[in-house]
Amino acid sequence: MLPRSVDAVVIGSGPNGLVSAITLADAGWDVLVLEAADTFGGAVRSTEDGGWISDRFSSNYPLGVASPVLRALELEKFGLKWAHAPLPLVHLLDSDGAAAAIHPDPEDTAKSIGAEHPGDGDAWVRLYQQYVSIREPLLKALLTTWPPIGPGVKLARKLGSAGELLRFARFMAMPMHRMGQELFDGRQGPAIIAGNSLHADAPLSGAVSGTMGWLLAMLAQDVGFPVVAGGSSAFSGAMVRRAERAGALLVPGTPVTGLEVSAGRVTAVRTASGETVLVERAVVADTSAPVLYGELLPQALIPGGLRRDLDDRFEWDYPTVKLNFRLNGPIPWLAPEARSAGVVHLGGTADDLVHLSADLDTGRVPSQPFLLIGQTTKSDPTRSPDGTEAVWAYAHLPRGIADDASAEKLAGRMERAIERFAPGFGDLVIDRDLQRPSTLESGNAALGLGAVGGGTMQLHQQLIFRPTIGLGSARTFVDGLYLGSSAIHPGGGVHGACGHLAARTALRDASLLGPLTRKLPTATLRHLQR
């Protein structure tokens, strides 16, 4: 039996939903988390089978380590342990063994990136030093507030002059390809930026793609690309224990099927079992935007402009195809550095990846896909029996191509690509498990069409355009209802920022000043979306 009435209901127990629940419960609210699946964690889940541990969705968490939101929760006190490989990241340039590596020591990274052009190593050190000088206000601006006025002011002060501020703004807007050309002369540096850019889905010749690659490359140098000791479910487990310590009630196996709205305000949630829970203060939806607006809210209430935007303009990120391998030994990479890396990029030079990006954006299944490969046993030896390796690899299909046959075709190309860079790989495969886009979506409804980022990360669907034209905040046109998933700013990634922003907005709106702080934004939002 569910409670008859609570202060707040959080729909979904992904990392954003759990952060929302913790934040609201810490503030003294009576919080109920309803999760459709039988286990908590959303896309932060793993399975164990006969000594093999497989991260089913997300796996490496540089943002999880660096996020001010998650750091503030002190999850290590609740059992979270990070595990690191000897090398965070290696990018394979071609099948003759050429590679670029990010080492724990930036000076060692500089030697790798400067192998062809020594000046590129010096450029890497300067780039990293500049990042370190602005790291704290930058991450706070990106992840803790919206709009980021306070941290933005501190970031501007760190940068110094108005000229430096403008130069940084230009840098953040740059396409990856241009950024790599300006920063480096050789192949290694641009390839590192390009590979990290492809963790998201912005075209590599498009605006802001450079920022994504630069930030992830800097995080790899700063905190590494760790996995969670014991599997991703241990991450979710720590968050669940933290939420329960705060007083939240978490209930699995309870899909929410609808929201009740009266006089423009959310008043209750309905579950698949027919129960209704009254809501006194807020509902935070850790769901995709199409699920919230297309399934949970009464359709007669959806503003016409919002409906048209979601039907005609909302864009998912690329469909994902993921292979999980059990190997009877380590992958025999031709590049020695890759043999000790937690993450391997397989895809070639920056120029090669620009061509691949164009294929994805013009509807062509890449003949030579870019692979993001996680060698999880390198980071965490508990992931597989002694002498074996647990490895996953994922690649993308173009938008609009998410059928099972295309996924099978891409999977075959992925395996052949690994064999090309590591002859003898196929002989090591004990078995392989293919997660198609349809598999990912059936495992987590928020991963529409196998997209893992909650919607494209391109500029036209970021900030005040995320998930559609609006204010860029967690508010919806319904009072007391907040979208707290990667569908809102700052988007995809396991950083907890979206859930944090949703909960903070709900707390502010429920405060004594709430009638003043929410009236104008909500009215503006309704006007924009009508």
Secondary structure per residue as TSV (DSSP state, phi and psi in degrees):
chain	resnum	aa	ss	phi	psi
A	1	M	-	360.0	131.4
A	2	L	-	-86.6	157.4
A	3	P	-	-59.2	148.3
A	4	R	S	-72.0	-33.7
A	5	S	E	-150.4	141.3
A	6	V	E	-141.4	166.1
A	7	D	E	-67.6	-43.8
A	8	A	E	-146.3	143.4
A	9	V	E	-114.0	131.3
A	10	V	E	-106.8	123.8
A	11	I	E	-95.8	110.7
A	12	G	-	102.8	140.8
A	13	S	-	-118.4	31.7
A	14	G	S	-66.9	176.8
A	15	P	H	-57.4	-35.7
A	16	N	H	-68.3	-42.4
A	17	G	H	-62.6	-41.3
A	18	L	H	-67.5	-37.7
A	19	V	H	-62.8	-42.5
A	20	S	H	-59.0	-46.4
A	21	A	H	-62.0	-43.7
A	22	I	H	-63.3	-45.1
A	23	T	H	-63.2	-43.3
A	24	L	H	-70.6	-41.1
A	25	A	H	-67.2	-37.4
A	26	D	H	-60.5	-29.3
A	27	A	T	-82.9	2.6
A	28	G	T	95.8	6.9
A	29	W	-	-79.8	152.1
A	30	D	-	-86.6	109.4
A	31	V	E	-117.8	134.3
A	32	L	E	-119.8	125.8
A	33	V	E	-106.2	122.6
A	34	L	E	-110.5	119.9
A	35	E	-	-115.3	129.1
A	36	A	S	-68.5	-39.1
A	37	A	S	-75.2	167.7
A	38	D	S	-80.9	-9.9
A	39	T	S	-128.4	154.3
A	40	F	S	-88.2	159.8
A	41	G	-	123.1	-15.6
A	42	G	T	60.1	-123.8
A	43	A	T	-90.3	19.1
A	44	V	-	-118.4	78.6
A	45	R	-	-144.6	149.6
A	46	S	E	-136.6	163.0
A	47	T	E	-125.4	157.8
A	48	E	E	-128.1	133.8
A	49	D	E	-148.3	106.1
A	50	G	T	60.0	37.1
A	51	G	T	90.8	-0.5
A	52	W	E	-104.9	129.3
A	53	I	E	-114.0	128.8
A	54	S	E	-124.1	122.3
A	55	D	E	-75.6	118.9
A	56	R	S	-81.8	-23.7
A	57	F	S	-130.5	-97.5
A	58	S	-	-77.8	162.1
A	59	S	-	-145.8	-52.0
A	60	N	-	-100.4	138.9
A	61	Y	-	-131.4	63.4
A	62	P	H	-61.6	-39.2
A	63	L	H	-69.8	-29.9
A	64	G	H	-62.3	-36.3
A	65	V	H	-76.0	-40.5
A	66	A	H	-86.8	-22.7
A	67	S	-	-60.3	124.2
A	68	P	H	-60.2	-30.8
A	69	V	H	-63.7	-50.3
A	70	L	H	-74.0	-34.3
A	71	R	H	-60.0	-37.4
A	72	A	T	-65.9	-20.3
A	73	L	T	-80.1	-13.3
A	74	E	T	51.7	52.8
A	75	L	G	-66.9	-20.0
A	76	E	G	-60.0	-28.6
A	77	K	G	-71.5	-12.9
A	78	F	G	-113.9	20.6
A	79	G	T	105.9	-2.9
A	80	L	-	-73.6	129.8
A	81	K	-	-132.3	131.0
A	82	W	E	-91.6	147.7
A	83	A	E	-130.1	132.9
A	84	H	-	-121.3	142.0
A	85	A	-	-80.9	163.7
A	86	P	S	-56.3	-39.6
A	87	L	E	-118.0	133.3
A	88	P	E	-66.3	-43.3
A	89	L	E	-154.2	137.2
A	90	V	E	-130.8	134.3
A	91	H	E	-111.3	120.3
A	92	L	E	-86.5	124.0
A	93	L	-	-86.9	-43.1
A	94	D	S	-157.5	171.7
A	95	S	T	-77.8	6.4
A	96	D	T	-91.0	5.1
A	97	G	S	101.3	-3.4
A	98	A	-	-67.9	137.2
A	99	A	E	-155.9	164.5
A	100	A	E	-125.4	136.3
A	101	A	E	-126.3	139.5
A	102	I	E	-96.3	118.6
A	103	H	-	-98.8	163.0
A	104	P	S	-58.3	-35.0
A	105	D	S	-93.9	122.1
A	106	P	H	-59.8	-26.3
A	107	E	H	-67.3	-36.8
A	108	D	H	-69.7	-37.7
A	109	T	H	-60.2	-43.0
A	110	A	H	-58.8	-38.0
A	111	K	H	-64.7	-38.8
A	112	S	H	-69.8	-46.0
A	113	I	H	-71.1	-27.8
A	114	G	T	-94.0	17.7
A	115	A	S	-60.0	-38.2
A	116	E	S	-94.7	-35.4
A	117	H	-	-131.5	100.7
A	118	P	H	-53.4	-31.2
A	119	G	H	-62.5	-24.8
A	120	D	H	-67.9	-32.2
A	121	G	H	-64.3	-43.1
A	122	D	H	-62.8	-38.6
A	123	A	H	-63.3	-38.3
A	124	W	H	-63.4	-45.0
A	125	V	H	-61.1	-43.8
A	126	R	H	-62.4	-42.6
A	127	L	H	-61.8	-42.7
A	128	Y	H	-69.9	-39.7
A	129	Q	H	-62.4	-39.2
A	130	Q	H	-64.0	-40.7
A	131	Y	H	-61.6	-47.1
A	132	V	H	-58.6	-36.9
A	133	S	H	-67.3	-24.1
A	134	I	H	-117.5	5.9
A	135	R	H	-53.6	-50.9
A	136	E	H	-63.8	-54.8
A	137	P	H	-66.1	-30.4
A	138	L	H	-64.8	-50.4
A	139	L	H	-65.3	-35.7
A	140	K	H	-67.4	-38.4
A	141	A	H	-65.1	-39.2
A	142	L	H	-74.9	-33.9
A	143	L	H	-120.3	-10.9
A	144	T	T	-116.0	-19.8
A	145	T	-	-142.7	154.0
A	146	W	S	-147.7	126.7
A	147	P	S	-68.1	151.9
A	148	P	-	-82.6	61.1
A	149	I	H	-70.8	-54.4
A	150	G	H	-60.3	-57.4
A	151	P	H	-61.4	-31.3
A	152	G	H	-64.2	-38.4
A	153	V	H	-65.3	-42.8
A	154	K	H	-64.8	-37.2
A	155	L	H	-64.5	-42.5
A	156	A	H	-61.9	-39.3
A	157	R	H	-65.7	-38.9
A	158	K	H	-63.8	-36.9
A	159	L	H	-71.9	-27.7
A	160	G	-	97.4	-111.3
A	161	S	S	-75.8	164.0
A	162	A	H	-61.3	-34.8
A	163	G	H	-63.0	-42.7
A	164	E	H	-67.1	-36.3
A	165	L	H	-62.1	-44.9
A	166	L	H	-66.2	-37.6
A	167	R	H	-64.0	-39.6
A	168	F	H	-67.3	-40.3
A	169	A	H	-60.3	-41.8
A	170	R	H	-63.2	-43.2
A	171	F	H	-58.2	-44.0
A	172	M	H	-68.3	-24.1
A	173	A	H	-89.0	-6.7
A	174	M	-	-71.0	146.2
A	175	P	-	-66.3	150.6
A	176	M	H	-55.3	-43.8
A	177	H	H	-62.8	-42.8
A	178	R	H	-69.4	-39.0
A	179	M	H	-59.3	-46.2
A	180	G	H	-61.6	-38.0
A	181	Q	H	-67.2	-36.8
A	182	E	H	-75.2	-32.1
A	183	L	H	-84.9	-34.8
A	184	F	-	-133.5	160.3
A	185	D	S	-106.6	-27.8
A	186	G	S	-95.6	-165.7
A	187	R	S	-89.0	-32.1
A	188	Q	H	-64.4	-49.6
A	189	G	H	-60.6	-52.6
A	190	P	H	-59.0	-35.0
A	191	A	H	-65.2	-40.5
A	192	I	H	-60.5	-45.2
A	193	I	H	-65.0	-43.9
A	194	A	H	-63.3	-45.2
A	195	G	H	-61.6	-41.5
A	196	N	H	-68.8	-32.8
A	197	S	H	-60.6	-35.4
A	198	L	T	-76.9	1.0
A	199	H	T	-66.3	-27.5
A	200	A	S	-101.9	-159.8
A	201	D	-	-131.1	16.5
A	202	A	S	-74.8	133.8
A	203	P	-	-54.3	138.3
A	204	L	T	-69.2	-13.0
A	205	S	T	-103.0	10.8
A	206	G	S	-104.1	159.3
A	207	A	T	-56.2	146.8
A	208	V	T	68.2	-5.7
A	209	S	H	-63.9	-30.0
A	210	G	H	-64.7	-40.1
A	211	T	H	-58.9	-43.9
A	212	M	H	-63.6	-44.6
A	213	G	H	-66.9	-42.3
A	214	W	H	-62.3	-46.5
A	215	L	H	-64.3	-45.4
A	216	L	H	-66.9	-35.8
A	217	A	H	-64.8	-41.2
A	218	M	H	-66.6	-38.6
A	219	L	H	-65.6	-38.5
A	220	A	H	-59.9	-39.5
A	221	Q	H	-72.2	-34.1
A	222	D	H	-80.8	-55.2
A	223	V	T	-120.2	-1.9
A	224	G	-	81.7	-173.0
A	225	F	-	-120.0	67.0
A	226	P	-	-75.2	159.2
A	227	V	E	-107.4	174.4
A	228	V	E	-94.3	128.9
A	229	A	T	-57.8	124.6
A	230	G	T	91.3	-2.2
A	231	G	-	109.9	159.1
A	232	S	H	-62.1	-28.6
A	233	S	H	-62.0	-23.7
A	234	A	H	-67.8	-30.5
A	235	F	H	-64.7	-52.1
A	236	S	H	-61.8	-38.2
A	237	G	H	-60.9	-40.5
A	238	A	H	-63.9	-39.4
A	239	M	H	-68.3	-38.6
A	240	V	H	-62.4	-44.8
A	241	R	H	-63.3	-37.5
A	242	R	H	-65.2	-39.9
A	243	A	H	-66.9	-42.0
A	244	E	H	-67.1	-36.8
A	245	R	H	-61.6	-34.8
A	246	A	H	-73.5	-16.2
A	247	G	T	111.6	2.7
A	248	A	-	-73.8	147.6
A	249	L	E	-103.0	123.1
A	250	L	E	-113.7	129.3
A	251	V	E	-127.5	115.4
A	252	P	-	-86.0	173.2
A	253	G	S	60.6	31.2
A	254	T	-	-134.2	81.6
A	255	P	-	-66.1	138.3
A	256	V	E	-88.9	129.6
A	257	T	E	-109.1	-12.8
A	258	G	E	-170.1	160.2
A	259	L	E	-119.0	142.5
A	260	E	E	-103.8	135.2
A	261	V	E	-128.1	133.8
A	262	S	E	-135.7	129.5
A	263	A	T	53.7	38.8
A	264	G	T	80.2	8.5
A	265	R	E	-128.3	141.0
A	266	V	E	-70.9	134.5
A	267	T	E	-122.8	-20.1
A	268	A	E	-164.0	162.0
A	269	V	E	-120.3	147.2
A	270	R	E	-114.8	141.4
A	271	T	E	-109.0	166.4
A	272	A	T	-63.7	-24.8
A	273	S	T	-82.0	-2.0
A	274	G	S	94.7	2.3
A	275	E	-	-82.1	151.0
A	276	T	E	-123.5	130.3
A	277	V	E	-114.7	120.4
A	278	L	E	-73.6	143.9
A	279	V	E	-118.6	121.8
A	280	E	E	-84.3	-33.5
A	281	R	E	-125.5	-50.1
A	282	A	E	-157.7	155.5
A	283	V	E	-123.8	128.0
A	284	V	E	-111.7	121.9
A	285	A	E	-100.7	107.2
A	286	D	-	-90.3	65.7
A	287	T	S	-131.4	171.3
A	288	S	-	-70.2	159.1
A	289	A	H	-61.4	-45.0
A	290	P	H	-60.4	-34.6
A	291	V	H	-68.3	-46.0
A	292	L	I	-61.5	-52.8
A	293	Y	I	-84.2	-24.1
A	294	G	I	-98.0	-17.0
A	295	E	I	-126.9	-39.1
A	296	L	I	-87.7	-37.2
A	297	L	S	-84.9	147.8
A	298	P	-	-57.6	126.3
A	299	Q	G	-65.2	-27.0
A	300	A	G	-66.3	-18.4
A	301	L	G	-89.4	-16.6
A	302	I	S	-67.9	122.4
A	303	P	-	-58.7	145.9
A	304	G	H	-60.2	-41.4
A	305	G	H	-64.5	-41.2
A	306	L	H	-64.3	-43.1
A	307	R	H	-60.9	-44.6
A	308	R	H	-64.8	-40.9
A	309	D	I	-61.2	-43.9
A	310	L	I	-69.7	-38.0
A	311	D	I	-73.8	-38.9
A	312	D	I	-107.9	-23.5
A	313	R	I	-122.3	-24.0
A	314	F	-	-63.1	135.4
A	315	E	-	-127.9	123.6
A	316	W	-	-72.5	161.3
A	317	D	-	-78.8	-178.9
A	318	Y	-	-62.5	142.8
A	319	P	-	-63.3	142.8
A	320	T	E	-108.3	138.8
A	321	V	E	-118.9	123.9
A	322	K	E	-125.1	131.3
A	323	L	E	-111.4	132.9
A	324	N	E	-115.2	121.4
A	325	F	E	-110.6	142.9
A	326	R	E	-109.4	121.5
A	327	L	E	-118.1	145.7
A	328	N	S	-90.1	17.9
A	329	G	S	178.9	170.0
A	330	P	-	-67.4	151.8
A	331	I	-	-64.9	129.7
A	332	P	-	-84.9	66.6
A	333	W	-	-61.3	140.6
A	334	L	S	-68.1	-32.8
A	335	A	S	-81.4	115.3
A	336	P	G	-57.7	-36.3
A	337	E	G	-61.3	-33.1
A	338	A	G	-66.6	-19.1
A	339	R	G	-72.9	-11.6
A	340	S	G	-125.0	18.0
A	341	A	E	-95.0	142.0
A	342	G	E	-73.3	-37.1
A	343	V	E	-127.6	136.3
A	344	V	E	-123.6	129.5
A	345	H	E	-96.8	126.6
A	346	L	E	-120.2	111.4
A	347	G	S	-177.2	-11.0
A	348	G	-	100.6	-159.7
A	349	T	-	-77.4	171.5
A	350	A	H	-59.2	-40.4
A	351	D	H	-61.9	-41.9
A	352	D	H	-59.1	-41.4
A	353	L	H	-74.1	-27.9
A	354	V	H	-63.5	-41.9
A	355	H	H	-63.2	-42.8
A	356	L	H	-61.9	-43.0
A	357	S	H	-59.3	-39.5
A	358	A	H	-65.0	-38.2
A	359	D	H	-58.5	-48.4
A	360	L	H	-61.2	-37.3
A	361	D	H	-85.3	-4.2
A	362	T	T	-117.8	16.3
A	363	G	T	81.5	18.7
A	364	R	-	-104.8	128.0
A	365	V	-	-69.3	120.3
A	366	P	-	-59.8	133.7
A	367	S	S	-74.8	-29.2
A	368	Q	S	-122.2	85.2
A	369	P	-	-70.2	155.6
A	370	F	-	-85.2	129.0
A	371	L	E	-112.8	132.8
A	372	L	E	-103.1	118.6
A	373	I	E	-119.3	129.9
A	374	G	E	-109.7	113.6
A	375	Q	E	-93.9	79.3
A	376	T	H	-68.0	-29.7
A	377	T	H	-66.6	-28.8
A	378	K	H	-60.7	-37.1
A	379	S	H	-83.8	-39.7
A	380	D	-	-135.8	99.0
A	381	P	G	-60.4	-15.6
A	382	T	G	-74.5	-5.0
A	383	R	G	-73.3	-17.2
A	384	S	S	-155.6	160.4
A	385	P	-	-60.6	158.7
A	386	D	T	-52.6	134.5
A	387	G	T	83.4	-3.0
A	388	T	-	-111.9	176.3
A	389	E	E	-138.8	133.8
A	390	A	E	-101.0	122.4
A	391	V	E	-136.6	140.4
A	392	W	E	-123.8	158.5
A	393	A	E	-144.7	136.9
A	394	Y	E	-132.4	155.2
A	395	A	E	-144.3	175.1
A	396	H	E	-119.9	148.8
A	397	L	-	-97.9	160.0
A	398	P	-	-66.3	154.9
A	399	R	T	-56.9	140.6
A	400	G	T	86.5	-5.9
A	401	I	-	-122.2	96.2
A	402	A	-	-134.0	18.2
A	403	D	-	-76.1	160.3
A	404	D	H	-65.1	-36.2
A	405	A	H	-64.9	-41.9
A	406	S	H	-65.9	-36.0
A	407	A	H	-63.8	-41.7
A	408	E	H	-63.6	-41.3
A	409	K	H	-62.9	-45.8
A	410	L	H	-64.5	-39.0
A	411	A	H	-59.7	-40.8
A	412	G	H	-62.3	-40.7
A	413	R	H	-66.3	-35.5
A	414	M	H	-62.4	-45.8
A	415	E	H	-64.8	-39.3
A	416	R	H	-66.8	-34.3
A	417	A	H	-64.6	-42.9
A	418	I	H	-63.1	-42.3
A	419	E	H	-60.3	-36.0
A	420	R	H	-65.9	-37.3
A	421	F	H	-91.5	-11.1
A	422	A	S	-145.9	75.9
A	423	P	T	-55.9	132.9
A	424	G	T	98.5	-4.1
A	425	F	H	-55.9	-47.1
A	426	G	H	-58.5	-30.4
A	427	D	H	-69.7	-16.0
A	428	L	H	-91.2	-11.2
A	429	V	E	-74.8	117.2
A	430	I	E	-78.3	-49.4
A	431	D	E	-160.5	166.2
A	432	R	E	-138.6	141.7
A	433	D	E	-117.7	121.2
A	434	L	E	-98.6	124.2
A	435	Q	E	-104.6	105.0
A	436	R	-	-79.3	168.4
A	437	P	H	-53.9	-40.0
A	438	S	H	-65.0	-35.7
A	439	T	H	-66.2	-43.4
A	440	L	H	-63.3	-43.8
A	441	E	H	-67.8	-38.9
A	442	S	H	-67.4	-27.7
A	443	G	H	-79.9	-21.9
A	444	N	-	-157.1	109.5
A	445	A	T	-62.2	-19.4
A	446	A	T	-72.8	-15.2
A	447	L	S	-93.2	65.7
A	448	G	G	-57.3	129.1
A	449	L	G	56.1	26.5
A	450	G	G	76.3	14.1
A	451	A	-	-85.1	132.3
A	452	V	S	-102.7	-1.2
A	453	G	S	-106.9	5.3
A	454	G	S	76.2	10.6
A	455	G	S	128.7	155.4
A	456	T	-	-54.8	147.2
A	457	M	-	-95.5	8.8
A	458	Q	S	-68.5	159.3
A	459	L	G	-59.7	-32.8
A	460	H	G	-70.4	-5.9
A	461	Q	G	-133.8	40.9
A	462	Q	S	-126.6	168.8
A	463	L	G	54.5	-122.8
A	464	I	G	-77.4	2.5
A	465	F	G	-107.3	10.4
A	466	R	S	-112.5	124.5
A	467	P	S	-80.3	-18.7
A	468	T	S	-139.7	-175.4
A	469	I	S	-56.8	126.5
A	470	G	S	-172.0	-136.6
A	471	L	-	-114.9	-1.3
A	472	G	S	77.1	5.4
A	473	S	S	-104.6	-179.0
A	474	A	S	-79.3	-11.2
A	475	R	B	-62.8	148.7
A	476	T	-	-117.8	178.7
A	477	F	S	-73.2	-7.5
A	478	V	S	-100.6	125.3
A	479	D	B	-59.0	135.2
A	480	G	T	82.0	-1.4
A	481	L	E	-111.5	127.0
A	482	Y	E	-128.7	137.8
A	483	L	E	-91.1	116.6
A	484	G	-	-122.9	39.3
A	485	S	S	-118.9	-174.9
A	486	S	T	-67.5	-1.7
A	487	A	T	-70.4	-14.2
A	488	I	S	-110.9	170.6
A	489	H	T	-55.5	138.7
A	490	P	T	-93.3	9.2
A	491	G	-	99.3	-155.1
A	492	G	S	-68.3	162.1
A	493	G	S	119.4	150.1
A	494	V	S	-91.7	85.6
A	495	H	S	-130.9	-13.1
A	496	G	-	75.3	0.6
A	497	A	H	-64.6	-39.8
A	498	C	H	-65.3	-43.2
A	499	G	H	-66.6	-37.9
A	500	H	H	-61.8	-47.1
A	501	L	H	-64.5	-38.6
A	502	A	H	-63.8	-45.6
A	503	A	H	-66.3	-41.7
A	504	R	H	-63.6	-37.8
A	505	T	H	-66.0	-41.6
A	506	A	H	-62.7	-41.9
A	507	L	H	-64.4	-42.1
A	508	R	H	-64.4	-42.1
A	509	D	H	-68.4	-25.7
A	510	A	T	-90.8	-0.6
A	511	S	S	-80.9	177.4
A	512	L	T	-61.1	-30.1
A	513	L	T	-87.2	-1.6
A	514	G	H	-53.4	-46.5
A	515	P	H	-56.5	-28.4
A	516	L	H	-83.5	-39.6
A	517	T	H	-78.7	-24.7
A	518	R	H	-101.2	-20.5
A	519	K	H	-63.3	-50.1
A	520	L	H	-69.2	-46.1
A	521	P	H	-59.8	-41.6
A	522	T	H	-67.1	-41.5
A	523	A	H	-63.3	-39.7
A	524	T	H	-64.5	-42.3
A	525	L	H	-62.8	-44.4
A	526	R	H	-61.7	-37.0
A	527	H	H	-67.1	-43.0
A	528	L	H	-66.2	-32.7
A	529	Q	H	-100.1	4.2
A	530	R	-	-72.2	360.0
